[in-house]
Amino acid sequence: MKIIILGAGQVGSSVAENLVSEANDITVVDTDPHLLQLMQNRLDLRSVVGNAASPSVMRQAGADDADLLIAVTQSDQTNLCACRIARTLFNLPTRIARLRSADYVEYPELLDENNFAVDFSICPEQIVTEYIRKLIEFPTALQVLEFADGLLSLIAVRAVGGGPLVGHPLADLPRHIPNIDARIAAIYRGEKPIIPTGETVVQSGDEVFCLAATRHIRQVMRELRKLENPIRRIMIAGGGNIGYRLARSIEDRYEVKVLERERRRTDFLALNLTKTLVLQGDATDEELLESENIEDMDMFLALTNDEEDNIMAASLAKRMGARRTLALINRRSYVDLVQGGPIDIAISPAQASIGTLLAHVRRGDVAAVHSLRRGAAEALELVAHGDRATSKIVGRKIEEIELPRGVTIGAVVRETGQHRLIHRENIPVMIPERDVIIAHHDTVIESEDHVIVFCVSKKQVAKVEKLFQVGFGFF
């Protein structure tokens, strides 16, 4: 596939890194030649220096015969303009735009073919906000990811001595939770992935990925470590886009304080947040943290735009008694370095949001993609099509499917044939009922099943997608 990426920042470079390894022809456009040179030193791609919304620059990047445009510059206006130009002048088939402003969500007609011609829009800040909200809900988790519209969850937990399953083989799991079906999709011991079998023994310190119906996730987590008390008091360092969105979305359920350095932004936060206590100050100021009772905080979230400040503030908060700390860190090498020390969870915003975009880029019927372990592994929700004659998976037991090494099928979501009534924006809508089926060796895949697949390495994704393709006889 021939892909043009506009913007060589954190999101653009993450997208390029994920797609270039899948044998795509990538061209990146940016006004900063230094950023482009850094990308070319690491990745096999072309670069063009220039304005992303310029027709001549877009032509130089190969828009005449490109398959996909991904506009992820820092400017909403540039991204929208680029999509319109790509559609009008080059008839470029698929156009994706990064939009940071919430205004465009309220007026979706602006994005249709007659206006800015955006096929799909993403807001990384909102995706990261939702990601952090889930971690607040499950405070002992390292990652919480949803499939099938929230019916199924994949959760990463650090196993701790004293957990009922720690020191025991996975075959004991059904005995511990007899009325709940769950699947351990993968275990990482240090940096080494372990494909779990019934004989695999969970050790303290293992990073364990558990897959279960969302309503059962807490019971499964209890098998791996003692659950902590729920989060009640939260301090957020940084009132930027993510800090503000998060505070606004959680202030009705938690006691929230926001520390913001800039006076003008502090005034904006105080005006727009109704129940949150807004304070002007530096989150790395030890006296300020002490005066605001940092030792009573259940969670400290360092969400400023400066990753060094986030590392320092979260480390300081932990040392002063905050129960759990989280920091936003752009550089993946930093994430690996600091997580698990004084910082309980380190999040790369680009890695947290990349899955949403990849689900719309990947070939085949991919309903969801989640990046795991800072991009090293992936979990996918794929839709099975065809029949036993035209598909390599439909009509077959899981034990009969030739999965690449390191790939496991964790669960299947299947429509029951029944429907139920829900209300969306006060409008009644009938939606199909679906069952969550945790995969076992004798589970048979049916056509139109949503299949949850875990890949311990993202290098295996292309093989998995090929496995799900149907033969010509299906058409």
N, C-alpha and C positions, 0 to 999 in steps of 0.2 A: 504494500500500500504506500502511496506517495503522500506524505503528510507535511504540512507547513505549520510550524509552531511560532506564534508571535509573542515575544517576551522571553528573555533568558534569565528571569529571576528564579526564586525558589520553586514556584509552581512549574514554570516552563522547563527548568532543568530536570525536575523530578519526572515530568511527563516524558521528556526526551530520553532520560535514562531507562525508563520502563519500556518504551516503545522501540528504541533502537536495538535492543537485544532480541527483538522478535522479527528481525530481518525486514524492517520497514525502511523506506527511503525518506530520511528526515532532513528538513531544512529549517533552521532557526533564524528568526529575524529579531534584531534589537538595535537600539541606537548606541549601545555601549560596546565598543570593539573588545574591551578587556574581558567582559563577561563571556562574549562569544568565543574568545581565544581559550579561556579556561575550559569551556565545554568541549571545544574541539580537541584539546589536549587529552581529554578523558574518553570521549565518545566518537564513534565513526559516523559523522554527520556533516552536512554543509552548513555554512552560515552566511548571512547577508546583513551588512550594516546599513541601517536606514530606518525611516519612519514606517511603522507597521501598517499605517492607514494610507500609505501612498500607493496609487495604482502602479507606478513604475517599479517601486520596490517589490511589490507583490508579484509583478510579472517576472522580475529578476529571480525571485524565489521559486518560480515554477508554477504559478497559479493556473496557467493555461491548461495543464493536464494533471493537476493535483486531485487527490481523492477526498482529502479531509483538511480543513482549516481549524486550528485550535488557537483562539485568541485569548491569551492569558497575561496581557500586560497589566501594569498597575492602574491603568486608566480605563474606566467603564466606557467612556466616550470613544476612545481609540478602538476598543474591542468591538463595539457596536458598529462603528463606521467601517471597520475592516470586513465584518461579515456582510454588510450591505454591498460594499465594493466587490467582494468575492462572488456574490450572487449575481449582481448586475453586469459586471464587466467580464467575468470569467466563467460564469455558470458552474461554479465549484459546488459539487454535490452536497457535501455535509459540512456544517459550520457550527462550531462550539465556542461559546464566549464565557469568560469569567466576568461576573457582575457583582461588585461589592455592595452597591446600594440596594436597599430593600425596596426602593420605589418601583423598580421594574417588575418585582414580583406582584405588586398590586395592580399593574397594568400589563398583563401578559399579551394583549393585542399589539403592543409596541414591538414585540419580538416576531410577529408572524411574517409570512412571505411578502406582504404588501408594505411592510415597514422595514425593520432592521434585519429581517431574514435570518434569525438565529434558530437553529434546529434544537439546540439544547444549551441551557445556561447553568453554570455552577457558581456557588458562592463559597469559597474555601472557609471564610470566617464563620459562616453559619454552620457548615459541616463540622468544623472543629468545636464550635459551641455545643452542638448536639453530642459530640464525642465525649466532651468533658462532663456534660450532664449525666451521661450514663455511668461514668466513673464515680461521680458523686453518689449515685444511686447504689452502686456496688463498690464500696470503698476499698475492699481488699483485692479487687481485680486490677490487672495490668492492661487489659483490653476488653471491651464489651462490644460485640458486633452482631447486627441483626440480619436475618434473612426472611424471605417470604412475608414481607410487610409486618415484621415483628413477631410472627408466630414462633420462630426458631431463633435461638441465640448461641453464639460461639463466644466463650469467655476464656481468657487466659489468666491463670492463677499461679502464684508461686507457692508450691507445696511447703508446708511447715511441719516440723516434728510435732506430734500430738494429734494431727489430723487422723481420723479413723482409718483412712485408706493408706496413709504413709507407712512404708515398710511392708506393705502387703501387695500381692499380685492383683492385676486389674480384674481377673476372673472373680474376685471377691466382691466387686462393685454391686452386682444384682442382689447379693445377700444383704449388703448394707442398706440399700435403698430398694426394697423389693417391689414397690408399687410405682417406680419411676424408671423409665427407659432412658438411658444416657449413653453417650459414646465419647471415649477419650480419643480425639482425632489425631493428636501428636504430642510428643513430649520432647522438650529440649533440655539436655543436661549440659550446662555450660553453653557452648556454641554447637554442640553435636546433636542433630536430630535423631530421635529414636522412633521407629515405626512401632506402635504399641501392639502387643498380642496379649492373650489372656495370661501368659506367664510373666509379662513385664512387671517389675516391682517399682512402685513409685518411691523416690527418695526425697528427703528433705532438700529443698533448694531447686528441685526440678521446676521448669516452667511448663505447665500442663494446659493444653487446650481442650476444653470440654464443650460438647455439643449436646443440647437438650432443648425441649420445648421451653419457651421463655418462662412460663409459669413454674417450671421445676428447677430453674438455674440455682436458686439459693440453696436448695437441699443438696444439689450436687457439689456446690462450693464447700459446704460444711464437711464433706468427706476429705477435703484436701487441706483445710486449715480451719482454725477456730474463727468464726465470724466476729468482726468487731461491732461495737455499738453503732447505731445509725449516725450519720452526719447531721449535726444541728447548727454548728457555728462555722462560718466560712469567711476567710479573709482573702480578697483578691488584690493582687498588686498589679496595677495598670488598668486604666479605664479607657483603653482604645476600643477598636471595633469589637474584638472578641470579649474583652473584659466587660464592656457595656452590655453587649448582647446577652452574655451569661448572667450578669447581675439582674437584668430585667426579667429573664426567664425563670429565675429561681427565688427571687426575693419574697414571693408569697409563701414559700415552703420552708425557707431557712433564714437564720439570722445572718445577714450579709454586711460586711464592711468592705469598702473599696478605697485603696490608697492610690492617689494620682498625683504626679509631680507638678504638672502644668496647671496654673491657676485658671486659664480659660476653659480647659477641659473639665476641671473640677466643678466650675459653675454649671457647665452643660449637664454633667452627671447629676448634680444636686437638683437641677430643674426637672430632669426626665426620669429619675428613679424615685419611686414613692416611699418604699419601706427600707431602702438601703442607706446605711450610714456612710457618707462620702467624706473622706479626709484628704487634705492636701499634704503631701509629704513624700519622702523617699523610702521605698520599701527596704532599702539596705541600711536604714538608720536604726541602730540597735535601741536607742532610747525611745524612739517612736513606737517600735514594735512592743517594747516592754510596757509603755504607757497604755497601749491598746490591748493588753492582756493576751499576748500571742500564745502563752502557755495554755490558754483555755480554748484555743481554736482546734476544731476537729480536722479542718483541712485548710491549707494555705496554698493558693494558686498564683504562681508568678507568670503573668500574662502580658508583660510589657513587650515593646518591639525590640528590646535589646537583650539578646540571649545571655550575654555575660552578666547583666544585672539580674536576670531571672535565676541563673545558677547561684549567684551570690545570695540573693534574697531568700530563695527556697532553702539553701543550706543553712543560712542564719536562722530562719524560722524554725527549722528542725532542731537545731542545737538549743534554741530557746524554749522548746517544749511543744511546738505544734505537732499534733498526732500524725498527720499525713501531709506530704508535700508533693506538689506537681509543678513542673516548669515547662514552658514552651521553648524549644530549642531548634533552631533551623538546621544546623549542621548535624548530619547523621552520625558523624564520628564522635561528636560531643554527647549525643544521646546514649550511645553505647558506653561511653566513659563514665557518665555520672549516674545513670539509673541503677537503683539498688543500693546506693550509698546513702548519703544524707537526703538525697532526692528519691522519693519512692517511685514516681512515674515521670518520665521525660517524654514529651510529645513533639514530634516534628510536624508542624502544620501541613506541609506539603505532602508528607507520607499519609497523614490522617485523611486527607481529602482526595488523594489520587485515585482511590478505588471507584468513587462515583463517576469520575471522568472515564476511567478505563472500561467501565461497563458499557459505555456508549461508543467506544472505539473498537473494542475487540470484535473479531469476526464471529459469526454464529449467533445463536440465541442466548446471550449472556444476560441474565436478569440482575445480577449483582456481582461485584468484585470487591474484596477487602484485602488490603495490604497488611501483612503480619510481620512482626519482628523487624520493624524499620525497613520494610521492603524486601526482605530476604525470602519470605514465603507468601503464599496467597491462598485465600479461600474463595471459591466461586460458586455461584448459583446458576446452573445451566438448565435449559429446558430440553427434555428429550423428545425427539420427533421420529416418526416412521414406525416400522414394524420389524419383526425379527429378520425379514429378508433384506431390508434396506438400511438397517441400523446395526452398529456393533454393540449396542447396549440394550435396546428395547427388546423385551421378551426374554431377557436372560437374567439368571441369578447373578448376584454380585460376584460370587466365587468363580463364575464362568467368564467374567469380563477381564480382558488382558490389560490391566492398569499398568502404567509406567511405574517403575520402582520409586517409592517415596510419595505415591499418590494414594489417597484413601477416599472412599465414598462414605460420608458420615451420616447422611440422612436424606429422606425423600419427602417432599410435600406433595400431596395428591388431592385433587378435588373429589368430593364425596358424591356429587350429583345433586346435593341439596343446596338451598339458598337461604340467606337470612337478610333481614331488613336493617339497614343502618341509616344514620342521617349525616350527610356531609354539608356543612354550612346551611343547616336546617332544611336540606332537600333530601327526601327519602330515596335511598338507592338499594337495590337488591344486589348482593354480592355472593359468590359461590362459597360454600363451606369447604374447608380444607383440613385434612388430617396430617399430622406430623408423624412420620414413620422413621424411627431410628434404624439405620441400616445394619443388617446382619448378613452372614454369608449366604443365606438362602432367600434374601429379599429380592423379588423380581421387579425390574424397572419396567414401567408402563409408559406408553406414548403420552406426552404432555405432562409427565412428572417434572417437578422442579427438583433437581438433584444437587445436593451440597457436596462439593469436592474440595478436599484439602491437599495442597501441594507444598511439600517441605522446601522446595526451591522453585522460584518463579520461572526457571528455565524449562520446567515441565509443562507450563501452561499451554504452549502451542500444541504439544502432543495430546493434551486433554481435549482441547477444542477440536482437534482433528478426529478424535475418537467419537465425539458427539455429532459429527457431520453425517448427514444421510446420503445414501447412494442415489444415482440418477433415477432409479426405478420409482423412488418416492414421489417424484414430480410427474 
